[in-house]
Amino acid sequence: MTVTELVSYDEALASYDPVMGLEVHVELGTRTKMFCGCSTELGAEANSQVCPTCLGLPGALPVVNKAGVESAIRIGLALNCRIADWCRFARKNYFYPDMPKNFQTSQYDEPIAFDGYLDVQLEDGEVFRVEIERAHMEEDTGKSTHVGGATGRIHGASHSLLDYNRAGIPLIEIVTKPIVGAGERAPEVAKAYVAELRELIKALGVSEARMEMGQMRCDVNLSLRPRGTEKFGTRSETKNVNSLRSVERAARFEIQRHAAVLSSGGTIIQETRHFHEDDGSTTSGRVKEEAEDYRYFPEPDLVPVAPSREWVEELRGTLPELPRVRRMRLREEWGISEHEMQSVLNAGAVDPIVATVDAGAPADQARKWWMGELARRANEDGVELTALPITPEQVARICALVAEGSLNDKLARQTIEGVLAGEGGPDEVVEKRGLKIVSDEGALGTAVDEAIAGNPDIAEKVRGGKIQAAGALVGAVMKATRGQADAARAREMILEKLGVEG
């Protein structure tokens, strides 16, 4: 790979002002494809979910998926967009092996939704408004697998395999207006925007928006202009970035690369670029086409889409509480700071905590376990919190066992460990592992007597009035009972036996 010349980030921002445009593609969670009845289920055998329509065979005619249109309208409304009274599909013409029709059915100058905005909150609490140019409907391409090369890309591959199961799956492409004024925070704004958009899409229930599975991906358009000027520079487009961190890294790298080229007297080429996860760099893809290169024209086989005002307002009534509003409400209900709420959001813990509270756990306890032990395990295993084999109801039960005194924190962690290992629910794990706190007066009394007898010097200090020294005796009791003693009751019994009032 050719080493790319960069300047420092601070040096780049001292001379240039970044301008961004973000294009986010969202795969809709419909049961069938956008223009035919083929299944969209993941994991099927290659080329088993295809038909004459999505294969582009002669004579096959498309039919619009109503659920796809409905999802597009709901997304547009949630993004504060205007919804078109009338719009059309268009053919976007280009040859590519994973486009069996040699054109993509999309929308060009007549999108379903336009002129919207999304307010995003940065980590320090500042709110930045990202304006939306449009949200339009289109179909996904098939999937190419390049075999025999070192990089998984077509260059150097011996051959390619094509799977058309994905061809025709409904997509919504959400395009921002040029994002200006973010300055040095441009990469952070890009990450925050995609994160907020992902939460919004999930809240609407129109897609799982799992970036690692390609259900949501972002193209990062970036250009620089000399500080104090108005004219935009030549842009590059980093394609198919599929994680929040990578969106931020791609924007930052391109700012440094553009600045290095411009500062040395070079010219930016308008091109697509590939992002590399391993080192956060981008490399050249292909020269970027202009709109006229695609020879757009209205799709002759589909009638225009003309949603009635009544239908649009009916769909507006189905919108859920939007993520930012919900977070503000939960933050007040949970009594936590903005920073703490941001940590919960970054960990993907909002929904698990809410579900655990709904199952009967106090909010502080639910947050403690999801943000502590469970977040640690998810991080170790490299999975999302929600992918852990434990349910909010099970976490709520563990909270209840701690509250009733059957478990302490140490035993609760062992219970979580057992549930994650597939040993059963919390009560079953506690029973199998013998984890309940020793609260039987006889057994606890014996452990207390042994702790006092084994530590006469400490016992004498307690008798002499050094009450804090009792902690060492409690520790001895806990060690003898393998952490299963009721520490508070053990302390009470120690003081009683030594004739000291606590």
C-alpha positions in Angstrom: 0.0 0.0 0.0 1.3 3.4 -0.9 2.1 5.6 2.1 -0.1 8.7 2.1 1.4 12.0 3.1 -0.4 13.7 5.9 -0.1 16.9 7.9 -1.0 17.2 11.6 -4.7 17.7 12.4 -4.0 21.0 14.1 -2.0 22.2 11.1 -4.8 21.2 8.7 -7.4 23.1 10.7 -5.2 26.2 11.0 -5.3 26.7 7.3 -8.5 25.0 6.1 -12.2 24.7 6.9 -13.7 21.2 6.4 -17.0 20.8 4.6 -18.7 17.4 4.9 -21.6 15.6 3.3 -22.9 12.3 4.7 -24.8 9.8 2.7 -26.3 7.0 4.9 -27.8 3.9 3.4 -30.3 1.9 5.6 -31.5 -1.5 4.7 -35.2 -1.7 5.6 -36.5 -4.7 7.6 -39.3 -5.6 5.2 -40.2 -9.2 4.7 -39.9 -9.0 0.9 -37.8 -7.0 -1.5 -38.6 -3.5 -2.8 -40.0 -4.4 -6.2 -40.8 -8.2 -6.0 -42.0 -10.8 -3.6 -38.6 -12.5 -2.8 -37.7 -13.0 0.8 -35.2 -10.7 2.5 -34.2 -13.2 5.2 -30.5 -13.3 6.0 -28.3 -16.4 5.8 -30.1 -18.2 3.0 -28.1 -20.2 0.4 -26.6 -18.0 -2.3 -28.9 -17.1 -5.1 -31.9 -18.9 -3.6 -34.0 -15.7 -3.0 -34.3 -14.4 -6.5 -36.9 -14.2 -9.2 -37.1 -12.8 -12.8 -37.8 -9.3 -11.5 -34.7 -8.9 -9.2 -32.6 -10.8 -11.7 -33.6 -8.3 -14.4 -34.9 -10.9 -16.8 -36.7 -9.6 -20.0 -40.4 -9.1 -19.5 -40.4 -9.1 -15.7 -42.2 -6.1 -14.2 -41.6 -4.5 -10.8 -44.3 -3.7 -8.1 -43.6 -1.2 -5.3 -43.4 -2.6 -1.8 -46.0 -0.6 0.3 -44.2 -1.3 3.5 -41.0 0.2 2.0 -42.8 3.4 1.1 -44.4 3.6 4.5 -41.0 3.2 6.2 -39.5 5.9 4.0 -42.3 8.3 5.0 -41.9 7.5 8.7 -38.1 8.1 8.4 -38.7 11.4 6.6 -41.2 12.6 9.3 -38.8 11.6 12.1 -36.1 13.7 10.3 -38.4 16.7 10.2 -38.6 16.5 6.4 -41.4 17.6 4.1 -43.1 14.6 2.4 -43.7 14.8 -1.3 -47.2 14.9 -2.6 -46.0 13.2 -5.7 -42.7 11.6 -6.6 -41.2 9.1 -9.1 -38.6 6.4 -9.3 -35.8 6.8 -11.7 -33.3 4.5 -13.4 -29.7 5.1 -12.4 -27.7 3.5 -15.2 -24.3 1.9 -14.8 -22.7 -1.4 -15.5 -21.5 -3.5 -12.6 -21.6 -7.2 -12.1 -23.7 -7.2 -9.0 -26.4 -5.1 -10.7 -28.2 -7.7 -12.9 -30.4 -5.2 -14.6 -27.5 -2.9 -15.4 -29.4 -0.1 -13.7 -30.5 0.6 -10.1 -34.1 1.7 -9.4 -33.7 4.8 -7.3 -35.0 8.3 -7.0 -33.1 11.3 -8.5 -34.6 14.8 -8.4 -38.0 13.8 -7.0 -37.4 12.1 -3.6 -40.1 11.0 -1.1 -38.7 13.3 1.7 -36.7 16.4 1.6 -35.7 19.6 3.5 -35.3 18.2 7.1 -32.9 18.3 9.9 -31.6 16.2 12.8 -30.2 17.8 16.0 -27.3 15.8 17.4 -25.6 16.2 20.8 -21.9 16.1 21.1 -20.0 14.7 24.1 -19.8 18.0 25.9 -23.5 18.6 25.6 -23.4 21.0 22.7 -26.2 20.5 20.2 -25.3 20.7 16.5 -28.0 20.8 13.8 -27.4 18.7 10.7 -29.6 19.7 7.8 -31.1 16.9 5.6 -31.2 17.4 1.8 -33.4 14.4 1.1 -34.3 10.8 2.0 -35.0 8.7 -1.0 -36.0 5.1 -1.8 -33.9 2.7 -3.8 -32.8 -1.0 -4.0 -29.6 -2.6 -2.8 -27.2 -4.4 -5.1 -26.1 -8.0 -5.0 -22.9 -9.1 -3.2 -19.6 -9.8 -4.9 -17.0 -12.0 -3.2 -13.6 -11.6 -4.7 -11.5 -14.8 -4.3 -7.8 -15.4 -4.4 -6.5 -11.9 -3.6 -4.8 -10.7 -0.5 -7.2 -7.8 0.3 -10.6 -9.2 -0.5 -10.9 -6.6 -3.2 -11.2 -7.2 -7.0 -7.5 -6.2 -7.6 -5.4 -9.3 -7.5 -8.4 -11.7 -7.2 -8.5 -14.8 -9.4 -12.2 -14.8 -9.7 -15.4 -13.4 -8.2 -18.6 -15.0 -6.9 -21.9 -13.2 -7.1 -24.9 -13.6 -4.8 -28.1 -11.9 -5.9 -30.1 -12.6 -2.7 -29.4 -9.0 -1.6 -30.3 -7.4 -5.0 -33.6 -5.6 -4.7 -33.7 -5.3 -0.8 -35.2 -1.9 0.1 -32.8 0.9 0.9 -33.4 4.4 2.2 -30.5 6.8 1.4 -30.4 9.8 3.7 -28.3 12.6 2.3 -27.3 15.7 4.3 -26.8 19.2 3.0 -23.2 20.4 3.2 -22.2 20.4 6.9 -20.3 23.6 7.5 -19.2 25.4 10.6 -18.1 22.3 12.6 -14.4 23.2 12.3 -12.1 21.0 14.3 -15.2 19.0 15.6 -16.2 17.9 12.1 -15.2 14.2 12.7 -17.0 14.2 16.0 -20.1 15.7 14.4 -20.0 13.0 11.7 -19.9 10.3 14.3 -22.6 11.9 16.5 -24.9 12.3 13.5 -24.6 8.7 12.4 -25.0 7.5 16.0 -28.2 9.6 16.5 -29.5 8.5 13.1 -28.9 4.9 14.0 -30.8 5.3 17.3 -33.7 7.0 15.4 -33.9 4.2 12.8 -34.0 1.6 15.5 -36.6 3.5 17.5 -38.8 3.6 14.4 -38.5 -0.2 14.1 -37.8 0.0 10.3 -34.4 -1.6 10.5 -32.1 -3.1 13.1 -29.4 -0.8 11.7 -26.6 -3.1 12.6 -23.6 -1.4 10.9 -21.3 -4.5 11.3 -23.8 -6.5 9.2 -24.1 -3.8 6.5 -27.7 -2.9 7.4 -26.5 0.7 7.8 -23.5 2.2 6.1 -22.1 5.6 5.6 -20.3 7.4 2.7 -18.2 10.3 4.0 -17.9 13.2 1.5 -15.3 15.7 2.5 -13.6 18.8 1.1 -11.5 21.6 2.4 -11.6 25.3 1.6 -9.1 27.9 2.7 -10.2 29.6 5.9 -12.2 32.8 5.2 -13.4 31.7 1.8 -16.9 30.6 0.7 -16.2 28.3 -2.4 -16.2 24.6 -1.6 -13.2 22.6 -2.5 -13.1 19.3 -4.6 -14.5 16.5 -2.5 -13.6 12.8 -2.0 -16.1 10.2 -1.1 -15.0 7.4 1.4 -17.5 4.6 0.7 -19.3 2.1 2.9 -17.9 3.0 6.3 -19.5 0.6 8.7 -18.9 1.7 12.3 -19.3 4.9 14.3 -15.6 5.0 15.2 -14.6 4.5 11.6 -16.8 7.4 10.4 -14.9 9.7 12.7 -11.5 8.2 11.7 -12.3 8.5 8.0 -13.3 12.1 8.3 -10.2 12.9 10.3 -7.8 11.1 7.9 -9.3 12.8 4.9 -8.9 16.3 6.5 -5.2 15.5 7.1 -4.7 14.0 3.6 -6.5 16.9 1.7 -4.5 19.5 3.7 -1.3 17.8 2.8 -2.1 17.7 -0.9 -3.3 21.3 -1.0 -0.5 22.7 1.1 2.1 21.1 -1.3 0.4 22.8 -4.3 -1.3 19.6 -5.4 -4.9 19.1 -6.7 -7.6 16.9 -5.0 -9.1 14.3 -7.4 -12.8 13.8 -7.1 -12.9 10.1 -6.4 -14.3 7.4 -4.3 -12.0 6.0 -1.6 -11.8 2.8 0.5 -11.5 3.0 4.3 -9.1 0.6 6.0 -10.1 -0.5 9.5 -6.6 -1.6 10.5 -4.9 1.7 10.4 -7.7 4.2 9.8 -6.4 5.2 6.3 -8.1 5.6 3.0 -6.9 4.6 -0.5 -8.1 5.6 -3.9 -11.0 3.7 -5.5 -12.3 5.2 -8.8 -12.9 8.6 -10.3 -16.3 9.7 -9.1 -19.0 10.1 -11.6 -21.2 13.1 -11.8 -25.0 12.8 -11.9 -25.2 13.1 -15.7 -22.9 10.1 -16.0 -25.6 7.9 -14.7 -28.1 9.0 -17.4 -31.0 9.2 -14.9 -34.5 9.0 -16.5 -37.9 8.2 -15.0 -38.6 4.5 -14.4 -41.2 3.6 -17.1 -42.4 0.5 -15.4 -43.5 2.1 -12.1 -46.3 4.5 -11.5 -45.5 7.6 -9.4 -45.9 7.5 -5.6 -48.5 10.0 -4.4 -49.1 9.6 -0.6 -52.3 11.2 0.5 -52.1 13.8 3.3 -54.4 11.6 5.4 -52.0 8.7 5.1 -49.0 10.9 6.0 -50.7 12.3 9.1 -51.7 8.8 10.1 -48.1 7.7 9.9 -47.0 10.7 11.8 -49.2 9.5 14.6 -47.3 6.2 14.8 -43.9 7.9 15.5 -42.4 6.9 18.8 -40.7 9.1 21.4 -37.6 10.2 19.5 -34.2 9.1 21.0 -32.9 12.5 22.1 -36.2 13.3 23.9 -36.3 9.9 25.5 -32.7 10.2 26.7 -33.5 13.5 28.4 -36.5 12.0 30.1 -34.5 8.9 31.3 -31.6 11.1 32.5 -34.0 13.0 34.7 -35.8 9.8 35.9 -32.5 8.1 36.7 -30.9 11.2 38.3 -27.6 11.0 36.4 -25.4 13.5 34.7 -25.2 14.2 31.0 -21.7 12.6 31.0 -23.1 9.4 32.6 -26.0 9.3 30.2 -23.5 9.6 27.3 -21.5 6.7 28.7 -24.7 4.6 28.9 -25.5 5.5 25.2 -22.0 4.7 24.0 -22.2 1.3 25.7 -25.5 0.5 24.0 -27.0 0.0 27.4 -30.1 2.3 27.3 -32.6 -0.3 26.1 -31.2 -3.1 28.4 -31.4 -0.8 31.4 -34.9 0.3 30.6 -36.1 -3.3 30.2 -34.5 -4.3 33.5 -36.2 -1.4 35.3 -39.5 -2.4 33.6 -38.9 -5.9 35.0 -38.8 -4.4 38.6 -35.2 -3.5 39.3 -34.2 0.0 40.7 -32.7 2.1 38.0 -29.4 2.6 39.8 -29.0 -1.2 40.3 -29.9 -1.9 36.7 -27.4 0.6 35.5 -24.7 -0.7 37.9 -24.8 -4.2 36.5 -25.2 -3.4 32.8 -22.5 -0.7 32.9 -20.2 -2.7 35.1 -19.9 -6.5 35.0 -21.9 -7.0 31.9 -20.2 -4.2 29.9 -16.9 -5.7 30.9 -17.9 -9.1 29.7 -19.3 -7.7 26.4 -16.0 -5.9 25.8 -14.0 -9.0 26.5 -16.1 -11.1 24.2 -16.1 -8.4 21.5 -19.9 -8.3 21.2 -22.8 -5.9 21.8 -24.3 -5.8 25.3 -27.6 -7.1 23.8 -25.8 -10.1 22.4 -24.8 -11.4 25.8 -26.8 -14.6 26.8 -28.6 -12.9 29.7 -32.0 -11.2 29.6 -33.1 -8.0 31.4 -35.5 -10.1 33.4 -32.6 -12.2 34.7 -30.6 -9.1 35.6 -33.7 -7.8 37.4 -34.0 -11.1 39.3 -30.3 -10.8 40.4 -31.0 -7.3 41.6 -33.9 -8.6 43.6 -31.8 -11.4 45.2 -29.2 -8.8 46.3 -32.0 -6.5 47.7 -33.5 -9.3 49.7 -30.1 -10.2 51.2 -29.8 -13.6 49.5 -26.7 -12.4 47.5 -24.0 -9.8 48.0 -22.2 -8.2 45.1 -19.5 -10.9 44.9 -22.0 -13.7 44.8 -24.1 -11.7 42.3 -21.1 -11.6 40.0 -20.7 -15.3 40.3 -24.4 -15.7 39.5 -24.0 -13.6 36.4 -21.0 -15.7 35.4 -23.2 -18.9 35.7 -26.0 -17.4 33.7 -23.6 -16.3 30.9 -22.1 -19.8 30.9 -25.5 -21.3 30.2 -26.0 -22.9 33.6 -29.6 -21.7 33.9 -31.5 -18.7 35.3 -30.3 -16.8 38.4 -32.2 -19.0 41.0 -31.0 -22.2 39.3 -27.3 -21.0 39.3 -27.5 -19.9 42.9 -28.9 -23.3 43.9 -26.4 -25.3 41.8 -23.4 -23.4 42.9 -24.5 -23.0 46.5 -24.1 -19.2 46.4 -26.7 -18.0 48.9 -25.5 -15.8 51.7 -25.0 -17.6 55.0 -27.6 -16.0 57.3 -28.2 -19.0 59.5 -27.4 -17.8 63.0 -25.8 -21.1 64.0 -23.4 -21.3 61.0 -22.7 -17.6 61.1 -22.1 -17.7 64.9 -19.6 -20.5 64.5 -17.7 -18.5 61.8 -17.7 -15.4 64.1 -16.4 -17.4 67.1 -13.6 -18.8 65.0 -12.7 -15.4 63.6 -12.4 -13.9 67.2 -10.5 -16.9 68.5 -8.1 -16.8 65.6 -7.4 -13.0 65.9 -7.1 -12.3 69.7 -5.1 -9.1 69.2 -7.7 -7.6 66.9 -10.5 -8.7 69.2 -8.8 -7.0 72.1 -8.5 -3.7 70.1 -12.3 -3.9 69.5 -13.0 -4.4 73.2 -10.8 -1.4 73.9 -13.0 0.8 71.8 -11.4 0.6 68.3 -14.6 -0.3 66.6 -13.1 0.1 63.1 -10.8 -2.8 63.8 -13.9 -5.0 63.6 -13.6 -4.8 59.8 -10.7 -7.2 59.9 -12.8 -9.8 61.9 -15.6 -9.4 59.4 -13.0 -10.0 56.6 -12.0 -13.2 58.4 -15.6 -14.3 58.6 -16.1 -13.6 54.9 -13.0 -15.6 54.0 -14.1 -18.6 56.1 -17.5 -18.6 54.4 -16.1 -18.0 50.9 -17.7 -14.6 50.7 -21.2 -16.0 51.5 -21.7 -14.5 54.9 -24.1 -11.6 55.6 -21.4 -9.0 56.3 -23.7 -6.6 58.2 -25.1 -9.4 60.4 -21.5 -10.7 61.0 -20.4 -7.3 62.2 -23.4 -7.1 64.6 -22.6 -10.5 66.0 -18.9 -9.7 66.4 -19.7 -6.6 68.4 -22.3 -8.4 70.5 -19.9 -11.2 71.4 -17.1 -8.7 72.3 -19.5 -6.7 74.5 -19.2 -3.5 72.4 -22.0 -1.3 71.2 -21.8 -0.4 67.5 
